Amino acid sequence: MRFRDRIAVLICACFILFSEILSGQQMYGRKQHIWKPQQDEVYLQEVAEKISTKKPLQSVAELNGTCYVVLDGKLQVLHNGNLSPEPSAPSGIQKIQNENNSLWALTSDGIYLRKESSWQKIDDKEYVDICTHNEAVHAATKNEIYRFDGKKFKSTKPEHGYYSSSMTMVMEDGTQLHADPVELGPITEIESYSGTLYVLRPGQIVLFDGLIVNEDFIDWGSLPSKNTGEMLSLGSRLFINTDRGLAVLRGATLTTLKGEDGLPVENTSCLTKGFDGDIWIGTQQGAVRMLENEWHYFGAGLWLPDNNVNDIAAGDSVVYIATDGGLGIIKYEPFTLQKKADYYELHLEEWGHKRLGFIHTLYQKEGEWVREISDNDGGHTSPYLAAMSYKYAVTGDEEDRKQAVDAFKAMIWLEQISPVEGFFARAIYSPGGDKDEMSKHGSGGLPAKWYKTSDGKWIWKGDTSSDEVIAHFYSVSIFYELAAKGKEKDIAKEHLKRIASYIIDCGWVLNDMDGKPTRWGRWNPEYLLRPYGYVDRGINGLEALAFTKTAWALTGDEKFKKGYQQLVDWGYPENTLRQKNVFPPENIATWDDNHAFRSYYTLLRYAEDPRLRNMYLRSLERTWEVKRMEQIPWFNFVYGAITGNDCDEAKMIKHLREWVLDCTEYSYQNSHRDDLFIEPGYISYEGGRKRISPREMSVTRASRSPIDLDGGSNGRRVMEPVGFLRDYWMGRYHGFIEAPTATDSEFISVKRNREIQKGAKPYKGEQRPEIF
């Protein structure tokens, strides 16, 4: 063999090997990848609690694990989730504060110290602030600072009056003569920083070293506003609230933290030290936690009773936030992602999200939580079926497989209930068992199509769309690969075969019971390659390629091979290259991204032809680049699993940790924030102004959009957290997330109490028929 022929053979062999690596013939698996597995380490998970009050809380303090608040000038103590008065406390309290591990109360007629369970009046003067300086408590009136000697307050004013920092006042012997006395006040706040007392006047910061009132110690910078609030010393910095950002003093330099630096709200009002080197900032638009390299925003709804924050206090892994509407309590508990997944699984049980194998959202109806019979019961159950299939593949636990089988049977039932083979329902309604009403609307606002079964026991919803089709192929094929056993595999194959066959037989549309195409069940060229449906040619073409190729791969039926080739001949693979619409705004649909990644994940598992695969991968690369700024694990894990490329995997762990435990869909607002900018290293292609953390919104479905700044339903719905379960167990299955090294059950699971029922009452209607 000639040398160039040998080279050609070597190149061919390398190409075949590379194609095999890319194709991932083992279940989505890749032996080679650039991304790095991430550890599921113990972290602190926020847990919210709210106590509403009819009047604003003026001040809050924590001492030895107990929270104290001031309500209408009177002291209240938090005990077992309730606020109760402390009878022995003074009245007319303006501020309470923990200094030197003692509780102080500042009132209009003096300052009080709490000793054990009683209060002692220390001084009659009206004090405005208190701090600890050189290990002693110092308190300030409007004009003077006093030091507490253990029994009483003594003035720190020099015997011959305050000196000025102005050099023109200094005489040859170092003394000063003043035409007018130097004043320390008017004082609004005092704080100890770097061994010196700093004083905040209205719009001005000065320092007092025991003799000199220094108004000229800042060499660089100035306060961003004369409207100042509180001061807080932490390490090398002194922070000052203003309405135009957070002023920061380091040495003799004064700078400002603003929205462009990450501060969510620039109009700040109060400050306190956290429990882990962090700082908490109060604003009229919520509370902010400032850590070393990130900011956490907590608004009204999920976290606080009201947005207007008046005071904040921190204890051991807990923060108390006094607002106009009551007390917000944010506790920090040790979690791993595995524990959070376990928590969400328990949530599904306790809140009654499950019914007949389906997963449902809950909403309030006449004061009662009921399960919503939706347009997409199969689509909402699909990620749960995938999650439990992944989980079983990881754990090998038969209980996990049982959950997957139950969801699988529900998906199969959607097709079995229809009298037309291959046509399946959106949802199934029980006239005698469901408290929800049958919806009157279908796709695109058209009238809903409901059909009764011949025995009258069930009513099922038609007008099935492309959403449900790709949901079935995505999740059932995962179940087939990872969890199905025995005849379940055959049933899964036949289920997908019947659906794909029916679509092809109908001329690449999904005909409803009236023999006409459903509103969105269209993949035919007459629709996609004509002006009316042209905008959907990419996403619908991708779906059609996915379900046809899957049916061919699983069954080997020649019908699907020919169908797949027909799509190729029509140019559908080329149309997928720009399937992701980014303009105009009315063509951008979050749910289409969900369908697209379901399609990529399914199609690229079976696609083998190098040329076609190349196009699908190019399509995926373009789509993922658009979605990358959102940092959603679902998108990134799909991309990383298919390509083996780096996929911001570390940020995916952070994202999952930021999911909130409370699944109630509270309203949230972020559009007012001052930090609405795109994170460096990312580009917004869809007009998003910022990627909002899961902590700063509410639990939403798998097609969640973190660039929608405002949303929610004012606490009237409870969402099913199956998106987290799918993403977490998918990450575990593929190796993006390693098993937690912690073995203590406290860190990896939550306690069960089967008697708890928090949401919808158990379903008591007709039971699901035998599926197989």
C-alpha positions in Angstrom: 0.0 0.0 0.0 1.4 3.4 -1.0 2.1 5.9 1.7 -0.7 8.3 0.7 -3.1 5.4 0.7 -2.0 4.5 4.2 -2.6 8.1 5.3 -6.1 8.1 3.7 -6.9 4.9 5.6 -5.6 6.4 8.9 -7.7 9.6 8.4 -10.8 7.5 7.6 -10.2 5.4 10.7 -9.8 8.5 12.9 -13.0 10.0 11.4 -14.9 6.8 12.2 -13.6 6.7 15.7 -14.4 10.4 16.2 -17.9 9.8 14.8 -18.4 7.0 17.3 -17.3 9.2 20.1 -19.7 11.9 19.1 -22.7 9.7 18.5 -22.8 8.5 22.1 -24.3 5.2 21.3 -24.3 4.3 24.9 -27.1 6.0 26.7 -26.1 9.6 26.0 -22.8 8.7 27.4 -19.4 10.0 26.4 -16.1 8.6 27.5 -14.3 11.8 26.6 -15.4 15.2 27.8 -14.0 18.6 28.6 -16.5 19.5 31.4 -15.5 18.7 34.9 -17.6 16.9 37.5 -18.8 19.1 40.3 -19.0 18.1 43.9 -22.3 18.1 45.8 -20.9 19.7 48.9 -22.9 20.7 52.0 -24.1 24.3 51.6 -26.5 26.6 53.5 -30.0 26.7 52.1 -32.3 29.6 52.7 -35.6 28.9 54.4 -38.2 31.6 54.6 -40.7 32.4 57.4 -42.9 35.4 57.6 -44.9 36.9 60.5 -47.4 39.6 59.4 -48.2 42.6 61.6 -50.9 45.3 61.2 -48.3 48.1 62.0 -44.7 48.5 60.9 -41.9 47.0 62.9 -39.6 49.8 63.8 -36.5 47.9 65.1 -35.2 44.4 65.6 -32.4 42.8 67.6 -31.1 39.3 68.4 -29.6 38.1 71.7 -28.6 34.6 72.6 -30.9 33.0 70.0 -34.0 35.2 70.8 -35.4 37.8 68.5 -36.9 41.1 69.8 -38.8 43.6 67.8 -40.3 47.0 68.4 -43.9 47.4 67.4 -45.6 50.7 68.0 -42.9 51.6 70.5 -43.4 48.4 72.5 -41.1 45.5 72.8 -42.2 42.1 71.4 -40.5 38.7 71.7 -40.6 36.0 69.1 -41.5 32.6 70.4 -42.7 29.6 68.5 -43.5 31.7 65.4 -45.5 34.3 67.3 -44.8 37.8 68.6 -45.8 38.5 72.2 -45.3 41.6 74.4 -42.6 41.7 77.1 -44.4 43.4 80.0 -41.3 44.5 81.9 -39.8 46.4 78.9 -39.9 50.2 78.7 -42.4 52.0 76.5 -41.7 54.5 73.7 -38.8 52.5 72.4 -37.3 54.0 69.2 -34.5 51.5 68.7 -33.2 48.2 70.2 -29.7 46.9 69.6 -27.3 44.1 70.8 -24.0 45.6 71.9 -21.4 43.7 73.8 -23.8 40.8 74.0 -26.3 42.9 75.9 -29.7 44.2 74.8 -30.1 48.0 74.8 -33.3 50.0 74.3 -33.2 53.7 73.2 -36.3 55.6 74.1 -37.4 59.2 74.1 -36.9 59.5 77.9 -33.6 57.6 78.3 -31.6 54.4 77.6 -32.3 51.0 79.1 -30.3 47.9 79.6 -31.8 44.4 79.8 -30.4 42.4 82.7 -31.7 38.8 82.8 -35.5 39.2 82.5 -35.8 42.8 83.8 -34.8 46.2 82.4 -32.7 48.9 84.1 -32.7 52.5 83.2 -29.1 53.7 82.8 -29.6 57.3 81.8 -32.3 59.9 81.2 -30.9 61.5 78.1 -32.3 60.8 74.6 -29.8 58.8 72.7 -29.8 58.5 68.9 -27.3 55.6 68.4 -25.1 53.1 70.2 -21.9 51.1 69.3 -19.0 49.2 70.8 -15.7 51.0 70.7 -12.4 49.7 72.2 -14.5 47.0 74.0 -16.8 49.5 75.7 -20.3 50.5 74.8 -20.6 54.1 73.5 -23.9 55.9 73.0 -24.5 59.3 71.3 -27.0 62.0 71.9 -27.5 64.5 69.1 -24.5 66.5 70.2 -22.3 64.3 72.4 -20.8 60.8 72.8 -20.8 58.9 76.1 -18.8 55.9 77.3 -20.4 53.2 79.5 -18.2 52.3 82.4 -20.4 49.4 83.5 -22.7 51.5 85.7 -23.3 54.8 83.9 -22.5 56.8 80.8 -19.7 59.3 81.0 -19.1 62.1 78.5 -16.1 61.8 76.1 -16.0 65.5 75.5 -12.6 67.0 76.3 -12.4 69.2 79.4 -11.5 72.2 77.3 -13.8 71.5 74.4 -13.3 69.8 71.0 -10.4 70.7 68.7 -10.7 71.3 65.0 -8.7 69.6 62.3 -8.1 72.9 60.6 -4.4 73.8 60.7 -5.2 77.5 60.9 -6.6 76.9 64.4 -3.4 75.4 65.8 -1.2 77.7 67.9 2.6 77.4 68.3 2.2 75.3 71.5 -0.4 73.0 69.9 -3.4 74.6 71.6 -6.4 76.0 69.8 -8.4 79.2 70.2 -11.9 79.2 68.8 -14.1 82.2 68.2 -17.0 79.7 68.1 -16.8 76.3 69.9 -16.2 73.2 67.7 -19.2 71.0 67.8 -19.3 67.2 67.4 -23.0 67.1 66.3 -25.6 67.1 65.0 -25.0 63.3 65.3 -27.2 60.8 63.6 -25.0 57.7 63.8 -21.7 56.6 65.4 -19.4 53.6 64.6 -16.0 52.3 65.6 -13.6 51.8 62.7 -9.9 51.1 62.9 -9.6 52.2 66.5 -11.4 55.5 65.9 -15.0 56.7 66.5 -16.7 57.9 63.3 -19.7 60.2 63.4 -22.3 60.6 60.8 -23.9 64.0 60.5 -26.6 64.8 58.0 -24.8 64.5 54.7 -21.3 64.4 56.3 -18.9 62.0 57.9 -16.4 63.1 60.5 -14.1 61.3 62.9 -13.4 61.9 66.6 -10.2 60.7 68.1 -11.0 61.8 71.7 -9.9 65.4 71.1 -10.1 66.5 67.5 -13.3 66.6 65.4 -11.8 65.9 62.0 -13.8 67.0 59.0 -11.0 66.8 56.5 -9.6 63.2 56.7 -10.8 62.0 53.3 -8.1 62.4 50.6 -10.0 60.8 47.7 -13.7 60.6 46.9 -16.8 61.9 48.6 -20.3 60.7 49.7 -22.5 60.0 46.7 -25.4 61.8 48.4 -26.2 63.9 51.5 -29.1 61.6 52.3 -27.4 59.1 54.6 -28.6 56.3 56.8 -26.4 54.1 59.0 -22.8 53.1 59.2 -21.2 49.7 59.6 -17.6 48.7 60.2 -16.4 45.4 58.9 -12.7 44.6 58.7 -10.8 47.2 56.5 -14.0 49.0 55.4 -16.6 51.4 56.8 -19.9 51.3 55.0 -22.4 54.2 54.9 -26.0 54.0 53.6 -27.1 56.6 51.1 -29.9 56.9 48.6 -27.5 56.7 45.7 -25.4 53.7 46.6 -23.4 52.3 49.4 -20.4 54.5 50.3 -17.2 52.6 51.3 -14.4 54.1 53.3 -11.0 52.4 53.2 -8.3 54.4 54.9 -8.7 57.9 53.5 -10.5 56.9 50.3 -14.2 57.0 49.9 -15.8 55.1 47.0 -19.3 54.0 46.1 -20.9 50.6 45.4 -23.7 51.1 42.9 -25.9 49.0 40.6 -23.2 48.6 38.1 -21.1 47.0 40.8 -23.9 44.5 41.6 -25.8 46.3 44.3 -29.4 45.5 43.5 -31.0 48.6 45.0 -29.0 51.8 45.4 -31.4 53.6 47.7 -30.2 51.9 50.9 -31.4 52.7 54.5 -29.9 50.3 57.1 -27.0 47.9 57.7 -26.0 45.0 59.9 -23.3 42.4 60.1 -24.3 38.9 59.0 -23.2 35.6 60.5 -20.6 34.6 57.9 -18.6 37.7 57.1 -21.5 39.0 55.1 -23.4 42.3 55.3 -27.1 42.8 55.2 -28.5 46.0 53.6 -32.1 47.3 54.0 -33.8 49.3 51.3 -37.4 50.4 50.5 -37.4 47.7 47.9 -36.4 44.7 49.9 -33.2 43.3 51.6 -29.8 42.6 50.1 -27.1 40.2 51.3 -23.6 41.2 50.3 -21.0 38.5 50.2 -17.4 38.7 49.0 -18.1 38.3 45.3 -21.9 38.2 44.9 -25.2 39.8 45.9 -28.4 38.1 47.0 -31.7 40.0 46.8 -34.7 39.2 48.9 -38.0 40.9 48.1 -41.6 40.9 49.3 -43.7 37.8 48.7 -41.6 34.8 49.2 -39.1 36.3 51.6 -40.6 39.4 53.3 -44.1 40.6 54.4 -43.3 44.0 52.9 -40.6 45.6 50.8 -39.9 48.6 53.1 -37.1 47.4 55.4 -36.7 49.3 58.6 -34.0 47.3 60.4 -32.1 44.0 60.3 -30.6 41.8 62.9 -28.5 38.6 62.5 -28.1 35.6 64.8 -26.4 32.2 64.3 -27.4 31.2 60.7 -30.5 33.3 60.8 -31.5 36.8 59.8 -34.4 38.8 61.1 -35.8 41.6 58.9 -38.2 44.2 60.3 -40.5 45.6 57.6 -43.6 47.8 57.4 -45.7 44.6 57.1 -44.1 42.4 59.7 -41.1 40.2 60.3 -39.2 38.3 57.7 -37.1 35.4 58.9 -34.4 33.8 56.7 -32.9 30.7 58.2 -29.8 29.0 56.8 -29.8 25.2 57.0 -27.2 22.7 55.9 -28.2 21.0 52.6 -26.8 19.1 49.7 -28.4 19.0 46.3 -29.4 15.4 47.0 -31.2 16.5 50.1 -33.0 19.2 48.2 -34.1 16.7 45.6 -35.4 14.5 48.4 -37.2 17.5 49.9 -38.9 18.2 46.6 -40.0 14.6 46.2 -41.6 14.8 49.6 -43.2 18.1 48.6 -44.9 16.3 45.7 -46.4 13.8 48.1 -47.4 16.1 51.0 -48.9 18.8 48.7 -50.8 16.3 46.6 -49.3 17.1 43.2 -49.7 13.5 42.0 -52.9 12.1 40.6 -53.4 8.9 38.6 -49.7 8.9 37.7 -49.8 12.5 36.4 -48.1 15.6 37.9 -50.3 18.7 38.5 -50.0 22.3 39.5 -52.2 23.4 42.4 -54.3 26.5 42.6 -56.7 28.0 45.0 -60.4 27.5 44.4 -62.9 28.8 47.0 -60.2 28.7 49.7 -59.1 25.2 48.9 -56.0 23.9 47.0 -57.1 21.9 44.0 -55.2 20.1 41.2 -55.2 21.9 37.8 -56.3 19.7 34.9 -54.2 21.5 32.3 -53.6 21.7 28.6 -50.4 19.7 29.1 -50.8 17.1 31.7 -48.6 14.8 29.7 -46.0 17.5 29.1 -45.9 18.3 32.8 -45.5 14.7 33.7 -42.8 14.1 31.2 -39.9 15.7 33.1 -40.9 13.7 36.2 -40.8 10.5 34.2 -37.4 11.4 33.0 -36.3 12.4 36.5 -37.3 9.1 38.0 -35.7 7.1 35.1 -32.4 9.0 35.7 -32.7 8.4 39.4 -33.3 4.7 39.1 -30.3 4.5 36.7 -28.2 6.1 39.5 -29.6 4.4 42.6 -30.9 1.1 41.3 -33.6 1.5 43.9 -36.8 -0.3 42.9 -38.9 2.3 44.7 -37.5 4.9 42.2 -38.4 2.6 39.3 -41.9 2.2 40.7 -42.4 5.9 40.5 -41.1 6.0 36.9 -43.4 3.1 35.9 -46.4 4.9 37.4 -45.7 8.0 35.4 -45.0 5.9 32.3 -48.4 4.2 32.6 -50.1 7.7 32.8 -48.3 8.7 29.6 -49.4 5.4 27.9 -53.0 5.9 29.1 -53.2 9.3 27.3 -53.0 7.3 24.0 -55.0 4.3 25.1 -58.0 6.5 26.1 -58.4 7.7 22.5 -60.4 5.5 20.1 -58.0 6.4 17.3 -54.7 4.5 17.4 -51.8 7.0 17.6 -53.8 10.0 18.6 -53.5 10.8 22.3 -55.0 13.2 24.8 -53.6 16.3 26.4 -55.3 15.6 29.8 -57.8 13.2 31.4 -60.7 14.5 33.6 -62.7 12.6 36.1 -66.3 14.0 36.4 -66.8 12.5 39.9 -63.3 12.8 41.3 -61.7 16.1 40.2 -62.5 19.4 41.9 -61.0 21.4 39.1 -63.3 22.5 36.3 -62.7 21.5 32.7 -61.0 24.3 30.9 -62.9 26.1 28.2 -59.9 27.1 26.2 -57.6 25.2 24.0 -54.5 26.0 21.9 -54.1 29.6 21.0 -57.3 30.6 22.8 -59.5 28.5 20.7 -62.4 26.6 22.3 -61.3 23.4 24.2 -62.1 20.0 22.7 -63.3 17.5 25.3 -64.4 14.0 24.5 -66.2 11.4 26.7 -65.2 7.8 26.8 -67.8 5.2 25.8 -68.3 4.2 29.4 -68.8 7.8 30.6 -66.2 7.5 33.3 -63.7 9.9 31.8 -63.5 13.0 29.7 -60.3 13.6 27.8 -58.9 16.7 26.1 -58.0 16.7 22.4 -56.5 19.4 20.1 -53.1 17.8 21.1 -50.1 19.9 20.0 -46.5 19.4 19.1 -45.6 20.1 22.7 -47.1 16.8 23.8 -45.7 14.8 20.9 -42.0 15.7 21.7 -42.7 15.3 25.4 -43.8 11.7 24.8 -40.8 10.9 22.6 -38.3 12.5 25.0 -39.5 11.0 28.2 -40.7 7.6 27.1 -37.5 7.0 25.2 -35.5 7.8 28.3 -37.7 5.4 30.3 -37.1 2.8 27.6 -33.4 3.1 27.9 -32.9 3.5 31.6 -35.8 2.0 33.6 -38.0 -0.2 31.5 -37.9 -4.0 32.0 -39.5 -6.9 30.2 -42.7 -6.1 28.4 -42.4 -2.4 29.4 -39.8 -2.0 26.7 -42.1 -3.4 24.1 -45.0 -1.2 25.3 -42.7 1.9 25.2 -41.6 1.1 21.6 -45.2 0.4 20.4 -46.4 3.6 22.1 -43.9 5.8 20.2 -44.4 3.7 17.0 -48.2 4.3 17.0 -47.8 8.0 17.5 -45.2 8.4 14.8 -47.1 6.2 12.4 -50.3 8.1 12.8 -48.6 11.4 12.1 -47.1 10.1 8.9 -50.3 8.5 7.8 -52.1 11.8 8.4 -49.7 13.5 6.0 -47.3 14.8 8.7 -50.0 16.4 10.7 -51.9 15.3 13.9 -55.5 14.9 13.0 -58.1 15.4 15.8 -61.2 13.3 16.2 -62.9 15.5 13.5 -60.3 14.4 11.0 -58.8 17.9 10.8 -55.3 18.9 12.0 -55.0 20.1 15.5 -54.0 23.8 16.0 -50.3 23.1 16.5 -49.8 19.5 15.4 -48.3 20.3 12.0 -45.0 19.2 10.5 -46.0 19.1 6.8 -44.2 21.2 4.3 -47.5 22.9 3.2 -47.5 24.5 6.6 -43.8 24.9 7.5 -42.5 25.9 4.1 -45.3 28.4 3.4 -45.7 31.9 4.9 -48.3 31.0 7.5 -46.1 28.5 9.4 -42.7 29.6 8.2 -41.6 30.9 11.6 -42.0 27.4 13.0 -40.1 25.6 10.3 -37.0 25.2 12.4 -38.5 24.0 15.7 -41.2 21.8 14.2 -38.8 20.3 11.7 -36.4 19.5 14.5 -39.3 17.8 16.4 -40.4 15.8 13.3 -36.8 14.6 12.7 -36.5 13.6 16.4 -39.6 11.5 16.7 -39.2 9.9 13.3 -35.6 9.0 13.9 -36.4 7.7 17.4 -39.2 5.5 16.1 -36.9 4.1 13.4 -34.0 3.5 15.9 -36.2 1.7 18.4 -38.4 -0.4 16.1 -36.3 -0.8 12.9 -39.5 -0.3 10.9 -38.7 0.7 7.3 -41.7 3.0 7.4 -39.8 5.4 9.7 -36.6 5.1 7.7 -38.5 6.3 4.6 -40.3 9.0 6.6 -37.0 10.3 8.0 -35.5 10.4 4.5 -38.6 12.3 3.3 -37.9 15.0 5.9 -34.3 15.1 4.8 -35.3 15.5 1.2 -37.6 18.4 2.1 -34.6 20.2 3.7 -35.7 19.9 7.3 -32.2 19.4 8.7 -31.0 22.6 7.1 -34.0 24.5 8.6 -32.9 23.4 12.1 -29.7 25.5 11.8 -31.5 28.7 12.8 -34.5 27.1 14.5 -34.0 29.4 17.5 -35.9 32.6 16.9 -34.3 35.7 18.4 -36.3 38.4 16.6 -38.9 39.9 16.4 -39.9 39.6 20.0 -43.3 38.1 19.2 -41.6 35.1 17.7 -39.6 34.4 20.9 -41.3 31.6 22.9 -39.7 30.2 26.0 -41.6 26.9 25.7 -40.1 26.4 22.2 -36.6 26.3 23.8 -37.9 23.5 26.0 -39.2 21.6 23.0 -35.9 22.2 21.1 -33.7 20.7 23.8 -36.0 17.8 24.2 -35.6 17.3 20.5 -31.8 17.7 20.5 -31.5 15.3 23.4 -33.6 12.7 21.6 -32.5 13.1 18.0 -28.7 13.3 18.6 -28.9 10.1 20.7 -29.8 8.1 17.5 -28.6 10.2 14.6 -25.6 8.6 12.9 -25.2 10.1 9.5 -22.1 12.4 9.8 -23.4 15.0 7.5 -26.8 15.3 9.2 -25.3 15.0 12.6 -23.0 17.9 11.8 -26.0 20.1 11.0 -27.9 19.1 14.2 -24.7 19.9 16.2 -24.4 23.2 14.5 -28.0 24.0 15.4 -27.4 23.0 19.0 -24.3 25.1 19.2 -26.2 28.2 18.0 -29.2 27.6 20.2 -27.1 27.0 23.3 -25.1 30.1 22.7 -28.4 32.1 22.8 -29.6 30.3 26.0 -26.2 30.2 27.7 -26.6 33.5 29.5 -29.7 32.1 31.4 -27.5 29.5 33.1 -30.3 26.9 33.2 -28.9 23.4 34.1 -31.4 21.7 31.7 -30.0 23.5 28.6 -26.4 23.3 29.7 -26.5 19.6 30.7 -28.1 18.7 27.4 -25.4 20.5 25.6 -22.6 19.0 27.7 -24.0 15.5 27.5 -24.2 15.6 23.7 -21.0 17.4 22.9 -18.7 16.7 25.9 -17.8 20.4 25.8 -17.5 22.7 28.8 -20.9 23.9 29.7 -20.6 26.3 32.7 -21.1 23.3 34.9 -19.9 25.0 38.1 -22.6 27.7 37.7 -25.2 24.9 37.2 -24.4 23.7 40.7 -24.9 27.3 42.0 -28.1 27.6 40.1 -29.6 24.5 41.7 -28.5 25.6 45.1 -30.4 28.8 44.6 -33.8 27.1 44.0 -36.1 28.1 46.9 -37.8 25.4 49.0 -41.2 27.1 49.1 -43.0 26.2 45.8 -45.8 28.7 46.3 -45.8 31.0 43.3 -45.5 34.4 45.0 -45.4 37.5 42.9 -42.0 39.0 42.4 -40.5 42.1 41.0 -37.0 42.8 39.8 -37.6 45.4 37.1 -36.9 48.3 39.6 -33.4 47.1 40.4 -30.3 49.0 39.7 -28.1 46.0 38.8 -29.8 45.1 35.6 -26.8 44.2 33.5 -25.6 41.2 31.6 -22.9 39.2 33.5 -19.5 39.6 31.9 -18.7 36.8 29.5 -22.3 36.5 28.3 -24.3 38.1 25.5 -28.1 38.7 25.5 -29.5 37.8 22.1 -33.2 38.0 23.1 -33.3 41.4 24.8 -32.9 40.2 28.4 -31.5 42.8 30.7 -30.3 40.4 33.4 -30.3 36.7 34.4 -32.4 36.5 37.5 -31.4 34.0 40.2 -34.0 31.3 41.1 -33.7 32.8 44.6 -35.2 36.1 43.3 -38.2 34.7 41.5 -40.6 31.8 42.2 -40.5 28.1 41.4 -41.5 27.6 37.8 -41.6 24.8 35.3 -38.9 23.3 33.2 -39.3 26.0 30.5 -38.7 28.7 33.1 -37.3 32.0 31.9 -34.8 33.8 34.2 -34.9 36.9 32.0 -38.5 37.7 32.9 -37.9 40.3 35.6 -41.4 40.3 37.1 -44.0 37.6 37.5 -45.8 35.2 39.9 -49.4 34.8 40.9 -49.6 36.4 44.3 -49.3 33.1 46.2 -52.4 31.6 44.5 -50.6 28.7 42.9 -48.2 26.0 44.0 -45.8 24.7 41.3 -44.5 21.2 41.0 -40.7 21.2 41.4 -40.1 18.5 38.8 -37.7 20.7 36.8 -35.2 20.5 39.7 -35.6 16.8 40.0 -35.1 16.3 36.3 -32.0 18.5 36.2 -30.4 17.2 39.3 -30.8 13.5 38.5 -29.8 14.1 34.9 -26.7 15.8 36.2 -26.0 12.8 38.5 -26.6 10.3 35.7 -24.3 12.0 33.3 -21.6 12.7 35.9 -21.9 16.5 35.9 -22.8 16.2 39.6 -21.0 13.7 41.9 -22.7 11.9 44.8 -22.3 13.9 48.0 -19.4 12.8 50.2 -21.5 13.6 53.3 -23.0 10.4 54.7 -25.0 11.8 57.6 -28.7 11.5 56.8 -29.1 15.1 58.0 -27.3 16.3 54.9 -28.7 14.0 52.2 -32.4 13.4 53.1 -35.3 14.8 54.9 -37.5 13.2 57.5 -40.9 11.8 56.4 -44.2 12.2 58.1 -46.9 10.5 56.1 -49.7 12.1 58.1 -48.9 15.6 56.8 -51.2 16.9 54.1 -50.5 20.5 53.1 -52.1 21.1 49.8 -54.8 19.3 47.7 -56.7 16.6 49.4 -56.1 13.0 48.1 -57.8 12.1 44.9 -60.9 9.9 45.6 -62.4 9.5 42.1 -62.4 6.7 39.6 -59.1 4.9 39.5 -56.9 4.5 36.4 -57.8 1.4 34.4 -55.2 -1.4 34.0 -52.7 -0.2 31.5 -50.8 -3.4 31.0 
